[in-house]
């Protein structure tokens, strides 16, 4: 007899638009990102906007940071690589 138990999918992490774009760009990149690379990849956004987007990804544990803010490198976590994301 089959169980009628419903398995819930993990809820999607809700991100701001720029953070979602940054995450999507990071998922297609094959290397870790640096602050300089992010600023050249998204030239229309200022440093504060990019910092906030990166901070959002770090807070939601989709990215990890190595090093200080000036010379930091960012890498995807396992969930950041394959998790569900919703844009707010």
N, C-alpha and C positions, 0 to 999 in steps of 0.2 A: 504494500500500500504506500502510495506516495505521500510525502509530507507536504502540507499546504503552507509551510513556512516561507515567508517572503524574505529574500535576502536583499537588504538595502545596499545600494551602491554608495561609496563614500561621497559625501557632499562636495561639490566643486568649490574650490577656493576662489573667492571673489576678489578681483584686482581692478585697479584703475586702468584706464585705457593705455597710458604710456607704459605702465608696468607690464601689462599684457603684451604690448608690442615688443618690449625689451625681452620678456621671457620667450616669446616666439622666435625672436632673432637669435637668442642664446641657444635655443634648442636646435637650430639649424647650424650653428657654428660648431666646429669640431675641436675648439681649443678653449682655454679659460679666457675670460675677458678682463681687460684692464680699464681703468677710468678713462684713459686717453682713447682707447679703442671705442668705448661707448660714446664719448663726445664726438668722435668723427663719424660714427655710424648714424648718429641722430643729431645732425648739426643745427636743426631748427629749434632745439630745446636748450634752455640755459642750464648752467651747472646745478642750480638749486632744484629745478624740475627733475633732472636726471638723478640727483642725489635722493630726492624723495621717492622716486620710482624704485631705485635700488634698495632703499631702506624698507619699502613695502615688501619687496621680494625677500629680503633678509628676515623681516619680522614674521613673515608667513612660512619661513623655512623652505623656500624654493631655491634660494642661492646660499652659498657659504662664502665668507670673506676670509682671505688670508692677507695679512699685512695691515699697515695703517691706511687711513683714508687716502693719503696722497699717493701711495704706491701699492694700493690694494689690487688683488686679483680676485675674480669672482668665478665660482664654479657652480654648476647645477647640483642640487641634491638628487637623490633617487626619485623623490616625489616631484621635484621640479622638472625632471626629465620626462616623466610619463604621467603625471597626475592630471586630474580634470581641473580646468580653469574656467571661471565665469568672469565676464567683463562687466563692471558696474558703470 
